[in-house]
Amino acid sequence: MADSDGRSVTVWLPTEVLTELDAYAAAEERSRSWVVNKAIQRYLREEKNRREQSKQTEEESHPRPGR
């Protein structure tokens, strides 16, 4: 996704989280926005995988009749 294909959002973060975020961004020589974007992408990907695995496990545990 290109940088210009997005929109700004506002979030509230506890001070200690913001401090950690800024330290991480500085250590990686990345912007705060870049780090947050990557973290959200990773979270969404992991949650999607978790839901798919949970659904598959549920289907295997409770097969539908005739299947």
N, CA, C and O of each residue as an XYZ file, in Angstrom:
268
protein
N       0.840     -1.171      0.000
C       0.000      0.000      0.000
C       0.889      1.241      0.000
O       1.809      1.351      0.810
N       0.619      2.147     -0.886
C       1.396      3.375     -0.961
C       1.045      4.291      0.205
O      -0.071      4.263      0.724
N       2.022      5.105      0.607
C       1.808      6.002      1.738
C       0.645      6.960      1.514
O      -0.027      7.334      2.475
N       0.389      7.367      0.274
C      -0.656      8.347      0.002
C      -2.042      7.728     -0.069
O      -3.021      8.446     -0.272
N      -2.150      6.425      0.090
C      -3.435      5.739     -0.003
C      -4.094      5.546      1.349
O      -4.778      4.544      1.558
N      -3.910      6.463      2.259
C      -4.462      6.268      3.600
C      -5.133      7.518      4.120
O      -5.259      8.531      3.433
N      -5.558      7.401      5.369
C      -6.189      8.509      6.071
C      -5.629      8.588      7.474
O      -5.143      7.596      8.016
N      -5.696      9.751      8.050
C      -5.243      9.941      9.423
C      -6.317      9.486     10.394
O      -7.512      9.627     10.132
N      -5.875      8.935     11.526
C      -6.768      8.590     12.619
C      -6.141      9.104     13.912
O      -4.933      9.326     13.987
N      -6.967      9.283     14.903
C      -6.490      9.745     16.202
C      -6.760      8.655     17.225
O      -7.862      8.111     17.286
N      -5.760      8.340     18.021
C      -5.921      7.353     19.092
C      -5.355      7.936     20.381
O      -4.489      8.810     20.361
N      -5.865      7.431     21.500
C      -5.354      7.802     22.805
C      -4.491      6.660     23.297
O      -4.919      5.506     23.283
N      -3.275      6.969     23.735
C      -2.363      5.960     24.280
C      -1.904      6.396     25.659
O      -1.655      7.578     25.899
N      -1.795      5.434     26.562
C      -1.207      5.774     27.863
C       0.224      6.288     27.664
O       0.910      5.891     26.722
N       0.653      7.155     28.545
C       1.973      7.766     28.438
C       3.081      6.733     28.310
O       3.998      6.897     27.506
N       2.997      5.659     29.108
C       4.066      4.656     29.072
C       4.111      3.926     27.727
O       5.188      3.543     27.269
N       2.955      3.731     27.092
C       2.929      3.085     25.772
C       3.533      4.028     24.731
O       4.312      3.600     23.879
N       3.177      5.291     24.802
C       3.721      6.273     23.865
C       5.228      6.408     24.021
O       5.948      6.531     23.029
N       5.701      6.386     25.238
C       7.138      6.459     25.492
C       7.852      5.258     24.868
O       8.892      5.410     24.226
N       7.289      4.071     25.061
C       7.860      2.857     24.488
C       7.812      2.901     22.962
O       8.773      2.527     22.290
N       6.699      3.356     22.432
C       6.539      3.478     20.984
C       7.587      4.405     20.402
O       8.230      4.065     19.409
N       7.766      5.556     20.993
C       8.746      6.522     20.499
C      10.168      5.987     20.597
O      10.979      6.217     19.699
N      10.479      5.279     21.673
C      11.817      4.700     21.818
C      12.061      3.642     20.748
O      13.137      3.585     20.153
N      11.059      2.811     20.510
C      11.189      1.775     19.483
C      11.357      2.399     18.102
O      12.227      1.991     17.333
N      10.522      3.390     17.790
C      10.601      4.060     16.489
C      11.976      4.692     16.290
O      12.556      4.594     15.209
N      12.487      5.329     17.313
C      13.810      5.956     17.215
C      14.895      4.906     17.000
O      15.793      5.097     16.180
N      14.816      3.801     17.733
C      15.825      2.742     17.604
C      15.797      2.125     16.211
O      16.838      1.727     15.687
N      14.617      2.043     15.614
C      14.466      1.465     14.278
C      14.627      2.503     13.162
O      14.590      2.178     11.976
N      14.806      3.760     13.580
C      14.904      4.878     12.638
C      13.691      4.927     11.713
O      13.811      5.088     10.499
N      12.512      4.782     12.335
C      11.236      4.827     11.627
C      10.343      5.844     12.319
O      10.586      6.235     13.461
N       9.318      6.260     11.613
C       8.376      7.205     12.224
C       7.420      6.460     13.159
O       7.235      5.248     13.048
N       6.836      7.193     14.053
C       5.812      6.642     14.939
C       4.676      6.043     14.102
O       4.177      4.958     14.399
N       4.285      6.759     13.064
C       3.204      6.299     12.191
C       3.552      4.967     11.531
O       2.701      4.083     11.442
N       4.781      4.816     11.072
C       5.209      3.581     10.409
C       5.111      2.409     11.381
O       4.609      1.343     11.026
N       5.591      2.608     12.603
C       5.574      1.538     13.606
C       4.133      1.149     13.944
O       3.816     -0.039     14.010
N       3.268      2.126     14.156
C       1.873      1.836     14.489
C       1.203      1.112     13.328
O       0.481      0.138     13.542
N       1.432      1.573     12.106
C       0.848      0.931     10.938
C       1.271     -0.536     10.839
O       0.431     -1.409     10.623
N       2.556     -0.806     10.995
C       3.044     -2.185     10.930
C       2.473     -3.029     12.063
O       2.139     -4.196     11.859
N       2.360     -2.454     13.243
C       1.809     -3.196     14.384
C       0.341     -3.550     14.144
O      -0.089     -4.661     14.453
N      -0.415     -2.622     13.602
C      -1.826     -2.895     13.328
C      -1.966     -3.941     12.228
O      -2.805     -4.837     12.327
N      -1.153     -3.835     11.183
C      -1.192     -4.840     10.113
C      -0.905     -6.233     10.663
O      -1.591     -7.198     10.325
N       0.110     -6.327     11.510
C       0.469     -7.618     12.091
C      -0.652     -8.156     12.978
O      -0.997     -9.336     12.910
N      -1.212     -7.285     13.805
C      -2.311     -7.685     14.681
C      -3.483     -8.218     13.860
O      -4.028     -9.278     14.169
N      -3.869     -7.489     12.821
C      -5.003     -7.909     12.005
C      -4.732     -9.241     11.306
O      -5.617    -10.092     11.218
N      -3.514     -9.417     10.813
C      -3.143    -10.683     10.163
C      -3.197    -11.835     11.161
O      -3.731    -12.899     10.845
N      -2.656    -11.641     12.351
C      -2.662    -12.689     13.374
C      -4.079    -13.008     13.847
O      -4.404    -14.174     14.070
N      -4.916    -12.001     14.002
C      -6.299    -12.224     14.416
C      -7.084    -12.962     13.336
O      -7.900    -13.830     13.644
N      -6.843    -12.625     12.092
C      -7.502    -13.327     10.988
C      -7.107    -14.800     11.013
O      -7.962    -15.676     10.885
N      -5.816    -15.074     11.176
C      -5.345    -16.460     11.255
C      -5.943    -17.180     12.459
O      -6.324    -18.347     12.358
N      -6.028    -16.496     13.589
C      -6.587    -17.098     14.803
C      -8.055    -17.452     14.586
O      -8.493    -18.539     14.962
N      -8.811    -16.545     13.984
C     -10.227    -16.808     13.709
C     -10.399    -17.979     12.757
O     -11.267    -18.829     12.957
N      -9.566    -18.023     11.716
C      -9.656    -19.121     10.753
C      -9.335    -20.454     11.415
O     -10.006    -21.453     11.158
N      -8.306    -20.476     12.273
C      -7.954    -21.706     12.985
C      -9.059    -22.106     13.950
O      -9.379    -23.289     14.070
N      -9.641    -21.140     14.635
C     -10.718    -21.417     15.572
C     -11.927    -21.977     14.831
O     -12.558    -22.928     15.293
N     -12.242    -21.396     13.700
C     -13.367    -21.867     12.897
C     -13.110    -23.291     12.409
O     -14.007    -24.133     12.443
N     -11.891    -23.557     11.957
C     -11.543    -24.892     11.480
C     -11.626    -25.904     12.623
O     -12.145    -27.005     12.438
N     -11.128    -25.545     13.784
C     -11.191    -26.428     14.945
C     -12.635    -26.700     15.325
O     -12.991    -27.837     15.635
N     -13.461    -25.679     15.306
C     -14.882    -25.826     15.628
C     -15.560    -26.761     14.629
O     -16.350    -27.621     15.018
N     -15.257    -26.596     13.363
C     -15.855    -27.453     12.335
C     -15.405    -28.904     12.490
O     -16.189    -29.824     12.261
N     -14.156    -29.109     12.874
C     -13.643    -30.465     13.060
C     -14.240    -31.111     14.321
O     -14.446    -32.324     14.365
N     -14.510    -30.302     15.323
C     -15.085    -30.800     16.567
C     -16.570    -31.100     16.461
O     -17.094    -31.977     17.147
N     -17.231    -30.362     15.596
C     -18.687    -30.488     15.436
C     -19.034    -30.600     13.950
O     -19.596    -29.669     13.372
N     -18.701    -31.738     13.333
C     -18.988    -31.854     11.891
C     -20.491    -31.801     11.634
O     -21.294    -32.244     12.455
N     -20.843    -31.262     10.506
C     -22.252    -31.195     10.116
C     -22.706    -32.565      9.620
O     -21.933    -33.294      8.999
N     -23.939    -32.903      9.894
C     -24.440    -34.212      9.416
C     -24.348    -34.295      7.904
O     -24.602    -33.319      7.198
N     -23.984    -35.469      7.419
C     -23.877    -35.698      5.990
C     -22.556    -35.314      5.390
O     -22.384    -35.374      4.172
N     -21.608    -34.914      6.230
C     -20.292    -34.525      5.709
C     -19.241    -35.457      6.214
O     -18.065    -35.297      5.887
